[in-house]
């Protein structure tokens, strides 16, 4: 987390949105720019607590319009430094001219300083700054305008904590990464805490595979402040209109007081997203979110056999291509480990999944957790994924499971620390069926740890 935020800079010489071309990969991204002294800072949004990058103006720098590139609502200009030529555009010609004038005034001041006169040098540039660099993450920074938070073991907002956690993931460190851009679009779609009514809250969750190569980010809050921003997010990432209509239809049927969005990602470039309702729902009603077919029938058959009447979460993916996937999470009946294991093992048999491997199964036998849950994902083409979720695994259990799947625990420890977490809320013994990994997600058995990042409260 950078110590430089939009708020910490105060009023700039000029501020506003511009669209900037990336460096290594030539992608265009809309950024909030702040010209302050001899530095052009840029952020994802006007309220961003974390600096995305900066351009340090030099005596030899040049800023000029580039009308040869102009298109409708795109008015280009360049900023040259000894390191690179930065290309960007404004959506209006007058705005473009204003930026060029303001930047050239600062370059002129810089030249005067270099020549021994003029205004004093700016003190707002990042230490060791220059070029298109982002200062090193500073975990101790607490710059945030978020409301009171809960969860974790420190005073940081959970919104800040998940951003810090993101910074520990190697495949999310490239600013030009499409996966990182997907994360940023999602995070910007989360309503701000100022929109909460007294008593309302926004919750944040994140889960990771033991090897840290697949992550899921989830957030939920009051329906009235989430629904429009969720729909806008789905439109922005190309979700089909039919699935947005389905969200509205299922929402009207269930009418949940709390709704949320989630995104999946992997080190191999996997990206997916969707919605979920984290509320108790009659299972027969929740199954309406799923595509009709044999998997839905089998889930209801298993549920009736074992007196599973409700689920505590239902969700669906919004990917551009079918088959659509629907996830239902249920609490296993009873309050004893052995009885819950019988019900879980029957699900594995009825849904056509192989049993949990012997090593992880022995961990379950040794720890004998109760209060277990199950996650089941179905599609029109069959069952997709099944997971047995055991609550509050100890540090020793986490270490043993990491060893069994040959995953190091150092990176996981750093991830937990960034979340301010004392450990996972659940460990999931998960199996993804062959053909549903699409070359970017691990198929077969895996261990997944689920964390609660906390809540922002109104």
Residue pairs with C-beta under 8 A, 6 or more apart in sequence:
1 49
1 50
1 137
1 138
1 139
1 141
1 143
1 160
1 163
1 164
1 167
2 50
2 51
2 134
2 135
2 137
2 138
2 141
3 135
3 138
3 141
3 143
4 41
4 51
4 126
4 135
5 43
5 48
5 49
5 50
5 51
5 143
6 32
6 34
6 43
6 45
6 46
6 47
6 48
6 49
7 47
7 49
7 143
7 145
8 143
9 34
9 36
9 41
9 124
10 36
12 34
12 35
12 36
12 41
13 35
13 36
13 37
13 102
13 105
13 106
14 33
14 34
14 35
14 98
14 99
14 102
15 32
15 33
15 34
15 35
15 46
16 32
16 33
16 90
16 95
16 99
17 30
17 31
17 32
17 33
17 91
18 30
18 31
18 33
18 42
18 88
18 89
18 90
18 99
19 28
19 29
19 30
19 31
19 74
19 88
19 89
19 90
19 91
20 28
20 29
20 30
20 31
20 42
20 86
20 87
20 88
21 27
21 28
21 86
21 87
21 88
22 28
22 29
22 175
22 176
23 84
23 132
23 176
24 174
24 176
25 176
27 176
27 178
27 181
29 181
31 42
31 43
31 44
31 52
32 42
32 43
32 44
32 45
32 46
32 48
33 40
33 41
33 42
33 99
34 40
34 41
34 42
34 43
35 41
35 99
35 102
35 103
35 106
36 122
36 124
37 106
37 121
37 122
37 123
37 124
37 125
38 56
38 57
38 106
38 109
38 110
38 121
38 122
38 125
39 54
39 55
39 56
39 57
39 122
39 124
39 125
39 126
39 129
40 54
40 55
40 57
40 79
40 103
41 51
41 53
41 54
42 51
42 52
42 53
42 54
42 55
43 50
43 51
43 52
44 50
44 52
44 184
44 188
45 188
47 145
47 192
49 143
49 144
49 145
49 160
50 163
51 126
51 134
51 135
52 134
52 175
53 132
53 133
53 134
53 175
54 125
54 126
54 129
54 132
54 133
54 134
55 79
55 81
55 86
55 131
55 132
56 81
56 125
56 129
56 130
56 131
57 79
57 81
57 103
57 106
57 107
57 110
58 81
58 82
58 107
58 110
58 130
59 107
59 110
59 111
59 113
59 114
60 81
60 82
61 79
61 80
61 81
61 107
61 110
62 78
62 79
62 80
62 107
63 77
63 78
63 79
63 80
63 99
63 100
63 103
63 104
63 107
64 77
64 78
64 100
65 75
65 76
65 77
65 96
65 97
65 100
66 76
66 77
66 78
66 87
67 75
67 76
69 76
69 87
69 89
70 76
70 89
70 93
73 91
73 92
74 89
74 91
75 89
75 90
75 91
75 92
75 93
75 95
75 96
76 87
76 88
76 89
76 96
77 88
77 89
77 90
77 96
77 99
77 100
78 85
78 86
78 87
78 88
79 85
79 86
79 88
79 103
80 86
81 130
81 131
83 130
83 131
83 132
84 131
84 132
86 132
89 96
90 96
90 99
109 118
109 119
110 121
111 118
112 118
112 119
113 119
113 120
113 121
126 133
126 135
127 135
129 135
134 175
137 164
137 167
139 164
139 418
142 155
142 156
142 160
144 156
144 157
144 159
144 160
146 157
146 159
146 160
146 192
146 193
146 456
147 157
147 193
147 194
147 196
147 456
147 457
147 458
148 456
148 457
149 155
149 156
149 157
149 158
149 159
149 454
149 455
149 456
149 457
150 454
150 455
150 457
151 158
151 204
151 420
151 452
151 453
151 454
151 455
152 158
152 161
152 419
152 420
152 421
152 453
152 454
153 420
153 421
153 422
154 420
156 164
156 420
157 193
157 454
157 456
158 203
158 204
158 453
158 454
158 455
158 456
159 187
159 190
159 193
159 204
159 456
161 204
161 418
161 419
161 420
161 453
161 454
162 187
162 204
162 206
162 217
162 419
162 453
163 187
164 418
164 419
165 206
165 415
165 418
165 419
165 453
166 172
166 183
167 173
167 418
168 411
168 414
168 415
168 418
169 212
169 215
169 415
170 212
170 267
171 177
171 179
171 213
171 266
171 267
172 179
172 180
172 183
172 265
173 180
174 180
178 269
178 271
179 265
179 266
179 269
179 270
179 271
182 237
182 263
182 265
182 271
182 273
183 217
183 263
183 265
185 233
185 236
185 237
186 217
186 233
186 261
186 263
186 273
187 217
189 229
189 230
189 232
189 233
189 236
189 261
190 202
190 219
190 229
190 261
191 202
191 221
191 225
191 226
191 229
193 202
193 456
193 457
193 458
195 225
196 202
196 221
196 222
196 225
196 456
196 457
196 458
197 222
197 458
198 458
199 458
200 221
200 222
200 225
200 457
200 458
201 221
201 455
201 456
201 457
201 458
202 219
202 220
202 221
202 455
202 456
203 219
203 220
203 221
203 260
203 278
203 452
203 454
203 455
204 217
204 218
204 219
204 452
204 453
204 454
204 455
204 456
205 217
205 218
205 219
205 450
205 451
205 452
205 453
206 215
206 216
206 217
206 218
206 419
206 450
206 451
206 453
207 215
207 216
207 218
207 428
207 448
207 449
207 450
207 451
208 214
208 215
208 216
208 412
208 415
208 448
208 449
208 451
209 215
209 407
209 442
209 446
209 447
209 448
210 401
210 402
210 405
210 407
210 412
210 446
210 447
210 448
210 449
211 405
211 406
211 407
211 408
212 267
212 407
212 411
212 412
212 415
213 266
213 267
213 268
213 442
214 264
214 265
214 266
214 267
214 270
214 441
214 442
214 446
214 448
215 264
215 265
215 266
216 262
216 263
216 264
216 265
217 262
217 263
218 260
218 261
218 262
218 276
219 260
219 261
219 262
220 226
220 258
220 259
220 260
220 261
220 276
220 278
221 258
221 259
221 260
222 257
222 258
223 251
223 256
223 257
223 258
223 259
226 259
226 260
226 261
227 251
227 259
230 247
230 259
230 260
230 261
230 275
231 244
231 247
233 261
233 273
234 243
234 244
234 247
234 273
234 275
234 318
235 244
237 273
237 318
238 320
239 273
239 318
239 319
239 320
240 318
240 320
243 316
243 318
243 324
244 318
246 289
246 316
247 275
247 316
247 318
250 277
250 288
250 289
250 314
250 316
251 259
251 277
253 285
253 288
254 277
254 279
254 281
254 285
254 286
254 314
256 277
256 278
256 279
256 281
257 279
258 277
258 278
258 279
259 275
259 276
259 277
259 278
260 275
260 276
260 277
260 278
261 273
261 274
261 275
261 276
262 273
262 274
262 275
262 276
262 315
263 271
263 272
263 273
264 270
264 271
264 272
264 273
264 441
265 271
265 272
266 440
266 441
266 442
268 439
268 440
268 441
269 440
270 438
270 440
270 441
272 317
272 319
273 317
273 318
273 319
274 315
274 316
274 317
274 318
274 319
274 325
275 315
275 316
275 318
276 313
276 314
276 315
276 316
276 327
277 313
277 314
277 315
278 312
278 313
279 312
279 313
280 310
280 311
280 312
281 310
281 311
281 312
281 314
282 309
282 310
283 299
283 300
283 303
283 308
283 309
283 310
283 311
283 328
283 330
284 300
286 311
286 314
286 328
287 296
287 299
287 300
287 328
289 314
289 315
289 316
289 326
290 296
290 299
290 316
290 326
290 328
290 378
291 323
291 324
291 326
291 378
291 379
291 380
292 380
293 378
293 380
294 382
295 351
295 378
295 379
295 382
295 383
296 378
298 350
298 351
298 383
299 328
299 351
299 376
299 378
301 350
302 308
302 346
302 347
302 350
302 351
303 309
303 330
305 346
306 333
306 343
306 346
307 333
308 330
308 332
308 333
308 343
310 330
310 331
311 328
311 329
311 330
312 329
312 330
312 331
312 373
313 327
313 328
313 329
314 326
314 327
314 328
314 329
315 326
315 327
316 324
316 325
316 326
316 327
317 324
317 325
317 326
322 380
323 379
323 380
323 381
324 379
324 380
325 377
325 378
325 379
325 384
326 377
326 378
326 379
327 375
327 376
327 377
327 385
328 375
328 376
328 377
328 378
329 373
329 374
329 375
329 376
329 389
330 373
330 374
330 376
331 371
331 372
331 373
332 340
332 343
332 344
332 372
332 373
332 374
333 339
333 340
333 343
334 340
334 343
335 370
335 371
336 370
337 368
337 369
337 370
337 372
340 370
340 372
341 364
341 372
344 372
344 374
344 388
345 355
347 353
347 374
347 376
347 386
348 354
348 355
348 356
348 386
351 376
351 383
351 386
352 382
352 383
353 383
353 386
353 431
353 433
354 431
354 445
355 361
356 364
356 388
356 429
356 431
356 445
357 404
357 445
359 404
360 401
360 404
360 429
360 445
360 447
363 397
363 400
363 401
363 404
364 390
364 429
367 390
367 393
367 394
367 397
369 390
369 391
369 392
369 393
371 391
372 388
372 389
372 390
372 391
373 388
373 389
373 391
373 426
374 386
374 387
374 388
374 389
375 385
375 386
375 387
375 389
375 428
375 430
376 383
376 385
376 386
376 387
377 383
377 384
377 385
377 386
378 384
379 436
382 433
383 433
384 432
384 433
384 436
385 430
385 431
385 432
385 433
385 436
386 430
386 431
387 428
387 429
387 430
387 431
387 448
388 428
388 429
389 426
389 427
389 428
389 429
389 450
390 426
390 427
390 428
390 429
391 425
391 426
392 423
392 424
392 425
392 426
393 401
393 423
393 424
393 426
393 427
393 449
394 423
395 423
397 427
398 409
398 412
398 423
398 424
398 427
398 449
399 409
401 427
401 447
402 408
402 409
402 412
402 447
404 447
405 445
405 446
405 447
407 447
412 449
416 422
416 423
416 451
419 451
419 453
420 454
421 451
421 452
421 453
424 449
424 450
424 451
425 450
425 451
425 452
426 449
426 450
427 447
427 448
427 449
427 450
428 447
428 448
428 449
428 450
429 445
429 447
430 445
430 446
430 447
430 448
431 444
431 445
431 446
432 441
432 442
432 443
432 444
432 446
433 443
434 443
434 444
435 443
436 443
437 443
